[in-house]
């Protein structure tokens, strides 16, 4: 499946990526390979095949709820690069 340079630039804009001109061709080739593979999988013959959800016959296997001793808040926060009001403080990730 062919992908145009304009489509790559549009996808990059949606993903908030700042692609350099020399990266556009690489991304285009990679996306075309992914779409071609998806097309092969989509067109695979499935006639006569049964639906398989899992190879394991176990269903709804849950562990028993047990109360366990955990670390204190101070111990958990000692490895954090930054904390505030007893919580991990991370950089803003949304523009």
N, CA, C and O atoms as a GROMACS GRO file, in nm:
protein
  380
    1UNK      N    1   0.084  -0.117   0.000
    1UNK     CA    2   0.000   0.000   0.000
    1UNK      C    3   0.089   0.124   0.000
    1UNK      O    4   0.181   0.135   0.081
    2UNK      N    5   0.062   0.214  -0.089
    2UNK     CA    6   0.141   0.336  -0.102
    2UNK      C    7   0.095   0.442  -0.004
    2UNK      O    8  -0.025   0.462   0.016
    3UNK      N    9   0.190   0.509   0.057
    3UNK     CA   10   0.162   0.618   0.150
    3UNK      C   11   0.235   0.741   0.098
    3UNK      O   12   0.354   0.735   0.066
    4UNK      N   13   0.165   0.852   0.088
    4UNK     CA   14   0.228   0.973   0.035
    4UNK      C   15   0.303   1.049   0.144
    4UNK      O   16   0.281   1.029   0.263
    5UNK      N   17   0.390   1.136   0.099
    5UNK     CA   18   0.466   1.221   0.191
    5UNK      C   19   0.371   1.308   0.272
    5UNK      O   20   0.393   1.331   0.391
    6UNK      N   21   0.265   1.357   0.208
    6UNK     CA   22   0.168   1.442   0.276
    6UNK      C   23   0.096   1.365   0.387
    6UNK      O   24   0.069   1.421   0.493
    7UNK      N   25   0.066   1.237   0.362
    7UNK     CA   26   0.002   1.156   0.466
    7UNK      C   27   0.094   1.136   0.585
    7UNK      O   28   0.050   1.141   0.700
    8UNK      N   29   0.221   1.112   0.558
    8UNK     CA   30   0.318   1.096   0.666
    8UNK      C   31   0.329   1.224   0.748
    8UNK      O   32   0.332   1.220   0.871
    9UNK      N   33   0.334   1.338   0.681
    9UNK     CA   34   0.342   1.465   0.751
    9UNK      C   35   0.216   1.492   0.832
    9UNK      O   36   0.223   1.548   0.941
   10UNK      N   37   0.101   1.452   0.779
   10UNK     CA   38  -0.025   1.469   0.851
   10UNK      C   39  -0.027   1.381   0.976
   10UNK      O   40  -0.066   1.426   1.084
   11UNK      N   41   0.015   1.254   0.962
   11UNK     CA   42   0.020   1.163   1.078
   11UNK      C   43   0.120   1.216   1.180
   11UNK      O   44   0.094   1.210   1.301
   12UNK      N   45   0.234   1.265   1.135
   12UNK     CA   46   0.334   1.320   1.226
   12UNK      C   47   0.279   1.439   1.302
   12UNK      O   48   0.306   1.456   1.421
   13UNK      N   49   0.201   1.521   1.235
   13UNK     CA   50   0.141   1.636   1.301
   13UNK      C   51   0.040   1.590   1.407
   13UNK      O   52   0.037   1.645   1.518
   14UNK      N   53  -0.041   1.489   1.374
   14UNK     CA   54  -0.138   1.436   1.470
   14UNK      C   55  -0.069   1.376   1.592
   14UNK      O   56  -0.119   1.384   1.704
   15UNK      N   57   0.047   1.314   1.568
   15UNK     CA   58   0.122   1.250   1.676
   15UNK      C   59   0.217   1.348   1.745
   15UNK      O   60   0.292   1.308   1.835
   16UNK      N   61   0.215   1.472   1.704
   16UNK     CA   62   0.302   1.576   1.759
   16UNK      C   63   0.449   1.538   1.745
   16UNK      O   64   0.529   1.556   1.837
   17UNK      N   65   0.484   1.486   1.626
   17UNK     CA   66   0.623   1.453   1.594
   17UNK      C   67   0.682   1.561   1.506
   17UNK      O   68   0.617   1.610   1.413
   18UNK      N   69   0.803   1.597   1.533
   18UNK     CA   70   0.874   1.693   1.449
   18UNK      C   71   0.973   1.615   1.364
   18UNK      O   72   1.088   1.594   1.404
   19UNK      N   73   0.929   1.572   1.246
   19UNK     CA   74   1.014   1.493   1.158
   19UNK      C   75   1.103   1.583   1.074
   19UNK      O   76   1.060   1.687   1.024
   20UNK      N   77   1.228   1.541   1.061
   20UNK     CA   78   1.319   1.608   0.970
   20UNK      C   79   1.291   1.556   0.830
   20UNK      O   80   1.233   1.448   0.814
   21UNK      N   81   1.330   1.630   0.731
   21UNK     CA   82   1.305   1.592   0.592
   21UNK      C   83   1.362   1.455   0.558
   21UNK      O   84   1.300   1.378   0.484
   22UNK      N   85   1.480   1.423   0.613
   22UNK     CA   86   1.541   1.294   0.582
   22UNK      C   87   1.472   1.178   0.654
   22UNK      O   88   1.493   1.062   0.617
   23UNK      N   89   1.392   1.205   0.756
   23UNK     CA   90   1.320   1.100   0.829
   23UNK      C   91   1.188   1.063   0.762
   23UNK      O   92   1.138   0.952   0.783
   24UNK      N   93   1.133   1.152   0.684
   24UNK     CA   94   1.002   1.129   0.623
   24UNK      C   95   1.003   1.003   0.537
   24UNK      O   96   0.910   0.923   0.545
   25UNK      N   97   1.105   0.985   0.455
   25UNK     CA   98   1.112   0.868   0.367
   25UNK      C   99   1.122   0.739   0.448
   25UNK      O  100   1.059   0.639   0.414
   26UNK      N  101   1.200   0.741   0.556
   26UNK     CA  102   1.216   0.623   0.641
   26UNK      C  103   1.081   0.586   0.705
   26UNK      O  104   1.043   0.468   0.706
   27UNK      N  105   1.011   0.685   0.758
   27UNK     CA  106   0.880   0.660   0.818
   27UNK      C  107   0.781   0.610   0.712
   27UNK      O  108   0.698   0.523   0.740
   28UNK      N  109   0.789   0.665   0.594
   28UNK     CA  110   0.699   0.624   0.486
   28UNK      C  111   0.720   0.477   0.451
   28UNK      O  112   0.625   0.401   0.438
   29UNK      N  113   0.847   0.437   0.437
   29UNK     CA  114   0.878   0.298   0.406
   29UNK      C  115   0.832   0.204   0.517
   29UNK      O  116   0.775   0.098   0.491
   30UNK      N  117   0.856   0.244   0.643
   30UNK     CA  118   0.814   0.160   0.756
   30UNK      C  119   0.662   0.146   0.761
   30UNK      O  120   0.612   0.036   0.783
   31UNK      N  121   0.590   0.254   0.741
   31UNK     CA  122   0.444   0.248   0.745
   31UNK      C  123   0.390   0.163   0.630
   31UNK      O  124   0.295   0.088   0.649
   32UNK      N  125   0.450   0.174   0.513
   32UNK     CA  126   0.407   0.092   0.400
   32UNK      C  127   0.428  -0.056   0.430
   32UNK      O  128   0.343  -0.138   0.396
   33UNK      N  129   0.541  -0.092   0.493
   33UNK     CA  130   0.566  -0.231   0.529
   33UNK      C  131   0.462  -0.281   0.629
   33UNK      O  132   0.412  -0.393   0.616
   34UNK      N  133   0.429  -0.200   0.726
   34UNK     CA  134   0.329  -0.238   0.827
   34UNK      C  135   0.193  -0.258   0.761
   34UNK      O  136   0.125  -0.357   0.787
   35UNK      N  137   0.154  -0.165   0.675
   35UNK     CA  138   0.024  -0.176   0.608
   35UNK      C  139   0.019  -0.295   0.513
   35UNK      O  140  -0.085  -0.360   0.501
   36UNK      N  141   0.129  -0.324   0.444
   36UNK     CA  142   0.134  -0.441   0.357
   36UNK      C  143   0.120  -0.570   0.437
   36UNK      O  144   0.049  -0.661   0.395
   37UNK      N  145   0.186  -0.577   0.552
   37UNK     CA  146   0.175  -0.695   0.637
   37UNK      C  147   0.032  -0.708   0.690
   37UNK      O  148  -0.023  -0.819   0.692
   38UNK      N  149  -0.029  -0.598   0.732
   38UNK     CA  150  -0.167  -0.602   0.780
   38UNK      C  151  -0.260  -0.649   0.670
   38UNK      O  152  -0.357  -0.720   0.697
   39UNK      N  153  -0.233  -0.611   0.547
   39UNK     CA  154  -0.314  -0.655   0.433
   39UNK      C  155  -0.300  -0.805   0.411
   39UNK      O  156  -0.399  -0.872   0.380
   40UNK      N  157  -0.180  -0.859   0.426
   40UNK     CA  158  -0.158  -1.003   0.414
   40UNK      C  159  -0.235  -1.077   0.522
   40UNK      O  160  -0.303  -1.177   0.494
   41UNK      N  161  -0.226  -1.030   0.645
   41UNK     CA  162  -0.298  -1.093   0.756
   41UNK      C  163  -0.448  -1.083   0.734
   41UNK      O  164  -0.522  -1.179   0.759
   42UNK      N  165  -0.494  -0.969   0.689
   42UNK     CA  166  -0.637  -0.948   0.667
   42UNK      C  167  -0.692  -1.040   0.558
   42UNK      O  168  -0.808  -1.079   0.564
   43UNK      N  169  -0.610  -1.076   0.461
   43UNK     CA  170  -0.655  -1.161   0.350
   43UNK      C  171  -0.621  -1.309   0.370
   43UNK      O  172  -0.639  -1.389   0.279
   44UNK      N  173  -0.574  -1.345   0.489
   44UNK     CA  174  -0.541  -1.485   0.516
   44UNK      C  175  -0.668  -1.569   0.513
   44UNK      O  176  -0.773  -1.525   0.560
   45UNK      N  177  -0.660  -1.691   0.457
   45UNK     CA  178  -0.779  -1.776   0.451
   45UNK      C  179  -0.820  -1.823   0.591
   45UNK      O  180  -0.737  -1.875   0.666
   46UNK      N  181  -0.946  -1.806   0.624
   46UNK     CA  182  -0.994  -1.846   0.756
   46UNK      C  183  -1.112  -1.943   0.747
   46UNK      O  184  -1.172  -1.976   0.849
   47UNK      N  185  -1.145  -1.987   0.628
   47UNK     CA  186  -1.256  -2.080   0.611
   47UNK      C  187  -1.226  -2.211   0.684
   47UNK      O  188  -1.118  -2.267   0.668
   48UNK      N  189  -1.321  -2.258   0.762
   48UNK     CA  190  -1.307  -2.384   0.832
   48UNK      C  191  -1.230  -2.376   0.963
   48UNK      O  192  -1.212  -2.478   1.030
   49UNK      N  193  -1.186  -2.258   1.001
   49UNK     CA  194  -1.114  -2.242   1.128
   49UNK      C  195  -1.212  -2.207   1.239
   49UNK      O  196  -1.306  -2.130   1.219
   50UNK      N  197  -1.187  -2.264   1.357
   50UNK     CA  198  -1.270  -2.230   1.472
   50UNK      C  199  -1.207  -2.115   1.548
   50UNK      O  200  -1.085  -2.096   1.547
   51UNK      N  201  -1.292  -2.038   1.612
   51UNK     CA  202  -1.243  -1.926   1.693
   51UNK      C  203  -1.170  -1.980   1.814
   51UNK      O  204  -1.218  -2.070   1.882
   52UNK      N  205  -1.053  -1.923   1.842
   52UNK     CA  206  -0.975  -1.963   1.958
   52UNK      C  207  -0.949  -1.839   2.043
   52UNK      O  208  -0.895  -1.739   1.996
   53UNK      N  209  -0.988  -1.850   2.168
   53UNK     CA  210  -0.965  -1.739   2.259
   53UNK      C  211  -0.840  -1.765   2.342
   53UNK      O  212  -0.762  -1.674   2.369
   54UNK      N  213  -0.822  -1.890   2.382
   54UNK     CA  214  -0.708  -1.926   2.465
   54UNK      C  215  -0.677  -2.073   2.446
   54UNK      O  216  -0.766  -2.152   2.416
   55UNK      N  217  -0.552  -2.110   2.464
   55UNK     CA  218  -0.516  -2.252   2.455
   55UNK      C  219  -0.529  -2.318   2.592
   55UNK      O  220  -0.518  -2.440   2.602
   56UNK      N  221  -0.552  -2.240   2.695
   56UNK     CA  222  -0.564  -2.291   2.830
   56UNK      C  223  -0.712  -2.311   2.862
   56UNK      O  224  -0.794  -2.224   2.835
   57UNK      N  225  -0.746  -2.424   2.919
   57UNK     CA  226  -0.886  -2.452   2.952
   57UNK      C  227  -0.931  -2.387   3.082
   57UNK      O  228  -1.050  -2.386   3.113
   58UNK      N  229  -0.837  -2.332   3.158
   58UNK     CA  230  -0.872  -2.265   3.282
   58UNK      C  231  -0.954  -2.140   3.252
   58UNK      O  232  -0.928  -2.071   3.154
   59UNK      N  233  -1.050  -2.112   3.336
   59UNK     CA  234  -1.136  -1.995   3.315
   59UNK      C  235  -1.148  -1.917   3.446
   59UNK      O  236  -1.176  -1.975   3.551
   60UNK      N  237  -1.127  -1.787   3.439
   60UNK     CA  238  -1.140  -1.701   3.556
   60UNK      C  239  -1.058  -1.751   3.674
   60UNK      O  240  -1.111  -1.770   3.784
   61UNK      N  241  -0.931  -1.772   3.652
   61UNK     CA  242  -0.842  -1.816   3.760
   61UNK      C  243  -0.789  -1.691   3.830
   61UNK      O  244  -0.714  -1.613   3.772
   62UNK      N  245  -0.829  -1.675   3.954
   62UNK     CA  246  -0.787  -1.559   4.031
   62UNK      C  247  -0.710  -1.606   4.153
   62UNK      O  248  -0.734  -1.715   4.204
   63UNK      N  249  -0.620  -1.525   4.199
   63UNK     CA  250  -0.552  -1.558   4.322
   63UNK      C  251  -0.637  -1.511   4.439
   63UNK      O  252  -0.720  -1.422   4.424
   64UNK      N  253  -0.616  -1.571   4.553
   64UNK     CA  254  -0.690  -1.534   4.672
   64UNK      C  255  -0.641  -1.398   4.721
   64UNK      O  256  -0.521  -1.371   4.719
   65UNK      N  257  -0.733  -1.314   4.764
   65UNK     CA  258  -0.695  -1.185   4.820
   65UNK      C  259  -0.628  -1.207   4.955
   65UNK      O  260  -0.684  -1.272   5.044
   66UNK      N  261  -0.510  -1.154   4.970
   66UNK     CA  262  -0.437  -1.165   5.095
   66UNK      C  263  -0.381  -1.029   5.131
   66UNK      O  264  -0.332  -0.955   5.045
   67UNK      N  265  -0.388  -0.996   5.259
   67UNK     CA  266  -0.331  -0.872   5.308
   67UNK      C  267  -0.183  -0.896   5.330
   67UNK      O  268  -0.145  -0.989   5.401
   68UNK      N  269  -0.098  -0.813   5.269
   68UNK     CA  270   0.046  -0.827   5.282
   68UNK      C  271   0.105  -0.697   5.334
   68UNK      O  272   0.052  -0.589   5.310
   69UNK      N  273   0.214  -0.710   5.404
   69UNK     CA  274   0.285  -0.592   5.453
   69UNK      C  275   0.352  -0.523   5.336
   69UNK      O  276   0.424  -0.588   5.259
   70UNK      N  277   0.331  -0.395   5.321
   70UNK     CA  278   0.394  -0.320   5.213
   70UNK      C  279   0.491  -0.218   5.271
   70UNK      O  280   0.499  -0.199   5.392
   71UNK      N  281   0.563  -0.155   5.183
   71UNK     CA  282   0.658  -0.053   5.225
   71UNK      C  283   0.582   0.071   5.271
   71UNK      O  284   0.466   0.091   5.238
   72UNK      N  285   0.652   0.152   5.348
   72UNK     CA  286   0.592   0.277   5.392
   72UNK      C  287   0.597   0.378   5.278
   72UNK      O  288   0.673   0.361   5.182
   73UNK      N  289   0.518   0.482   5.290
   73UNK     CA  290   0.515   0.586   5.188
   73UNK      C  291   0.652   0.648   5.170
   73UNK      O  292   0.694   0.676   5.057
   74UNK      N  293   0.722   0.669   5.280
   74UNK     CA  294   0.855   0.730   5.271
   74UNK      C  295   0.952   0.639   5.195
   74UNK      O  296   1.034   0.687   5.117
   75UNK      N  297   0.943   0.506   5.218
   75UNK     CA  298   1.030   0.412   5.148
   75UNK      C  299   0.999   0.412   4.998
   75UNK      O  300   1.090   0.404   4.915
   76UNK      N  301   0.871   0.420   4.964
   76UNK     CA  302   0.833   0.420   4.823
   76UNK      C  303   0.880   0.547   4.753
   76UNK      O  304   0.920   0.542   4.636
   77UNK      N  305   0.874   0.660   4.822
   77UNK     CA  306   0.909   0.788   4.759
   77UNK      C  307   1.059   0.817   4.758
   77UNK      O  308   1.103   0.911   4.692
   78UNK      N  309   1.138   0.738   4.832
   78UNK     CA  310   1.281   0.769   4.838
   78UNK      C  311   1.352   0.750   4.704
   78UNK      O  312   1.456   0.811   4.680
   79UNK      N  313   1.297   0.667   4.615
   79UNK     CA  314   1.358   0.647   4.483
   79UNK      C  315   1.300   0.739   4.377
   79UNK      O  316   1.346   0.738   4.263
   80UNK      N  317   1.200   0.816   4.414
   80UNK     CA  318   1.138   0.906   4.317
   80UNK      C  319   1.231   1.024   4.291
   80UNK      O  320   1.290   1.078   4.385
   81UNK      N  321   1.244   1.067   4.165
   81UNK     CA  322   1.327   1.184   4.138
   81UNK      C  323   1.271   1.310   4.203
   81UNK      O  324   1.346   1.400   4.240
   82UNK      N  325   1.138   1.315   4.216
   82UNK     CA  326   1.074   1.431   4.278
   82UNK      C  327   0.939   1.388   4.333
   82UNK      O  328   0.871   1.303   4.274
   83UNK      N  329   0.899   1.446   4.446
   83UNK     CA  330   0.768   1.415   4.503
   83UNK      C  331   0.707   1.542   4.558
   83UNK      O  332   0.776   1.640   4.588
   84UNK      N  333   0.575   1.538   4.572
   84UNK     CA  334   0.504   1.653   4.624
   84UNK      C  335   0.376   1.603   4.691
   84UNK      O  336   0.301   1.526   4.631
   85UNK      N  337   0.351   1.644   4.813
   85UNK     CA  338   0.232   1.605   4.889
   85UNK      C  339   0.214   1.454   4.896
   85UNK      O  340   0.103   1.404   4.885
   86UNK      N  341   0.326   1.380   4.914
   86UNK     CA  342   0.319   1.236   4.927
   86UNK      C  343   0.289   1.161   4.798
   86UNK      O  344   0.245   1.046   4.801
   87UNK      N  345   0.314   1.227   4.684
   87UNK     CA  346   0.290   1.163   4.554
   87UNK      C  347   0.410   1.184   4.464
   87UNK      O  348   0.487   1.279   4.482
   88UNK      N  349   0.426   1.094   4.364
   88UNK     CA  350   0.530   1.114   4.264
   88UNK      C  351   0.498   1.239   4.185
   88UNK      O  352   0.383   1.260   4.146
   89UNK      N  353   0.597   1.322   4.160
   89UNK     CA  354   0.581   1.440   4.078
   89UNK      C  355   0.652   1.413   3.946
   89UNK      O  356   0.771   1.383   3.943
   90UNK      N  357   0.577   1.425   3.837
   90UNK     CA  358   0.632   1.396   3.706
   90UNK      C  359   0.619   1.520   3.618
   90UNK      O  360   0.539   1.609   3.647
   91UNK      N  361   0.698   1.526   3.509
   91UNK     CA  362   0.685   1.641   3.419
   91UNK      C  363   0.551   1.638   3.347
   91UNK      O  364   0.492   1.532   3.325
   92UNK      N  365   0.504   1.754   3.311
   92UNK     CA  366   0.380   1.766   3.234
   92UNK      C  367   0.399   1.698   3.100
   92UNK      O  368   0.501   1.718   3.032
   93UNK      N  369   0.301   1.616   3.060
   93UNK     CA  370   0.314   1.540   2.935
   93UNK      C  371   0.213   1.585   2.829
   93UNK      O  372   0.216   1.534   2.717
   94UNK      N  373   0.126   1.675   2.861
   94UNK     CA  374   0.027   1.725   2.766
   94UNK      C  375   0.058   1.870   2.737
   94UNK      O  376   0.083   1.949   2.828
   95UNK      N  377   0.056   1.906   2.608
   95UNK     CA  378   0.084   2.045   2.570
   95UNK      C  379  -0.029   2.135   2.611
   95UNK      O  380  -0.024   2.256   2.587
   0.00000   0.00000   0.00000
